[in-house]
């Protein structure tokens, strides 16, 4: 953790960001009109939050590990989901608030019900995808700082069944100084050759879409300001080294992988870096830590207090996620 990160975390604790653990959520609008989900009841901390700044925005990706729309009530219930109690949701929420994340692409979320249960304050809004069965993608953003428009799911040729079509939206800061097209992905997992080839096809098809179709569907000023982020289920060297998948994002799409700027990891079980954020050249110029070899930030909740040691979660151990959130900071001022 850098000095700046440590100071931000200290401020979060001091000013109560970790205490914003309560609130109810209103009924979200129908998915068919891509309406925005609303956050929970606001505690009023946004008005006095020392982390809130008009000069910077934290852009993050977080695989929430099968975030369900209910708490676990028995040891065998819905074993396709990561079992969690209310305390686990509270600790996940406090993690997001402590790091003042402004825009997030989430993966493995059951849907709006799970987001309601997460209970973010009302300054947050979201839109959920629906192509991943119980592992959907979600765009979450601070609606007091950003607007979100033109949300759509991109049906790539390799997407079938619950293949999680990329979720795309256009975000603009309310001060008018930052805008970008956000693309959230969750690519195919597993190491065997056929799965690795499918994962590589997904990246190739996404790059084709970025060059061929995005310019025709995005606002004119956002077609070349792009952030692609998510769980790519692949490392730079390739979890199957014979078929690494990430190269076309840099070589063909011309994006810069911000995740090269870290010696950390995002997938806890194997200590591997498979969650990435890629920036178009115009946004790299706004990346405040682009010259820092540790300028891409995994949040090690499995090592940091209080998230690594609480005991009132499911089976008495922390159950936030098997992934670490990752984030970069962009400059929003003119």
VENQUIVEN-V26469 format. One record per helix or strand of 2 or more residues. SS is the DSSP state (hx for helix, st for strand). FROM is the first residue (numbers start at 0). TO is the last residue. If there is no record, write none. Layout:
BEGIN
[[SS	FROM	TO] [SS	FROM	TO]]
END
This chain:
BEGIN
[[hx	2	13] [hx	16	18] [hx	30	32] [st	36	37] [hx	44	47] [st	55	66] [hx	85	97] [st	102	108] [hx	111	117] [st	123	127] [st	135	141] [st	145	153] [st	165	172] [st	178	185] [hx	192	211] [hx	213	216] [hx	219	221] [st	225	230] [hx	240	242] [hx	246	250] [st	255	256] [hx	257	259] [st	274	278] [hx	280	283] [st	296	297] [hx	313	315] [st	325	330]]
END
